[in-house]
Every structure is written in structure tokens, then in C-alpha cells.
């Protein structure tokens, strides 16, 4: 097993690791250092984002992705070749068996990297909202009944939303696969903060896990049989993760 240092954290190149980064107190020169390692295409896309907070979020998440992938590939972050395929799912230019996915919400950034199989991750901050009009678009017929009988409808909604989004992101066919075509069944719960699920769509079986992190719900999904028994979660502030670029 190869272990590669990422500042105060470590990433294993024969498994699946989720990196959880909070923006926190961002160092004054971090913006400049992150900008320097991005490709021209990445810079162009970030410049099109109008809101400062969202623009910085995209900048830091892309820089962190490059830093982590560089550790896996033993390359400088600026040399990592990334491109978007059909469905806008980014992947490495060279097919070397490393899969990844990124999600961010407010001040949190999640990055999943796996050498086992394709992986999808999604995070959302829980907020009070009207759910009725969203139910038909999100839930299958079976899930609609479960939702009606659920005591904590808000938690149920965000768990299932992130579960399904993580699958769509892993598959990379967001324009083809609809949320209500994915059928989810909970198979194990070890309390409120961690639950395991089986998911089916188009005759495929997937495994998913749902976690809570304060006001956030986040999920990770992989094809059936690919999900490791334990997923390592490395948590730190973005400045500590990036260190010296």
C-alpha cells in the first residue's frame, strides 16, 4: 500500500479516500498560488462566475483537486491533465485507474478519490424550504410513500437528494438519468449520522453511504462491490491541505 503525504493528511493509492476541506481563514497569498496552477480553460470558467464567494469556492476546490491528484500521480499540480467528458464529468486525460469527484456547498469542499472504481460525492447544506413541488422530481413512487410517513422530512429529503446526485455524478450522465429513476433502499443505520443504502437504476446496482456533518448532508456512491468496508475521511482547513504549492 502506497501512502502519500498531503500536508497533515495522507491519501492511500489502493483505496477510496474522501477529503473534507473547510475554507476557514484563507491565507492572503493562497488565491494567487492557487490561480498559478490552474489551466487556461479552468481559469476562463472561473472568471465567468459572477459572485465572489462562488468564484473563490471554485478556485480553491479546483486547486485542491490538482494538489491531491498530483500526490497520487507524483506530478506537480499544474501538470495534472484534467478534462471534462460527455455529461461534463471531469476525468484524468491519462487512463491510469484513478477516479475522482468533487462537490462543494457554502464553506465546505468534498473531494473523493478512488483507485477501486468510479465514484460520486455530493454535499448540500440543509435549509428550510418548500418540499412539496420537489417530491415528484426527486422520488420514485416507493420513495414518495416513505417520504409521507417520515417524521423528519427535511433530513430524508436532503439525504436522498445527495444520494441520487452522487450517483448521477459518478455515472457522468446527468443529462440522461433522472433523479426519480433511481430507487433507493436503506439497508443499515448506525445512528443518525451514518446510513448505508442500496440503489438501483437501469438494471444496475450501486452502493451508497450517507453522512451528516453539522448542518450538512453528504453522500458517496460507487458500483456494487466497489465500496470499501471503510472509507477514510481526511478533514482539515483548505490552507493546511494546500500547504506549499
Phi, psi and omega in degrees: 000127179265132178242132182236134185286138172232068183074244179270003183238175180221147178236132181265134185270009177236027181205209181232127181232139174248128179254125181247113182243132174255142184294316175051215178277107182275130179298148185301322185265005184294319181304313182296317182293323178293316182301325186293335185264357181277156175282164179298323179295318178296318179297319181297318180293320181292322180296339181280347179283126188278321183280132183301315183297317180290325178295316178294322179300315179293321179298309184291323180292322179290319179296318178296318177302314180297320180297314182292316178296324178300324177293318178297316188269355184058047179231157171293143182308324182289343183267352181290124181272113180235136173218161179264129178264190178303133183089004178066021176277119180288148177209167178287144179297316178270130180279091183245016175083006177261126180245151181207163176203150186230142173214146177215151178209122182055240186264007181251141176234128177245132175229125176252132177232132184218140171258004183272313184188180177299150185216146176227144180221144179214142179225141177219143174274129182289129176217148179293128181206160177285121186263340190303316184286343181270341184302312181298328182282331185266317192261147169285172181301318179296319182290330177299319178293320178297320180298317181297328182267358183279134180288313180260082185295326182294315178296316179302314181300311184289326176297312182290326177297311181291326176300312183288322177295323179295325177292313180300320180291325178291318181291325180077025180232053183298334181275352182248318185270125180265149182301319183282000174272348179267125182253124187245139176225128178283132183246337180202141177225131177249032183119184186295324191273351182215125180218147180248147185221155167250139183230142180229141173196142178051032180080006180258145177251132180232159174246140181222154175227142182238136182230156170246145179218091186062236179275006184253151169239133178221152185222153175229141182224145177213159177302151182304131180093350182262339183290122179291159180298324180230129174257121180284136180239114178259127184237134178193172173281152185303320181297321179287324177297314186285322178055225177267120179268000000 
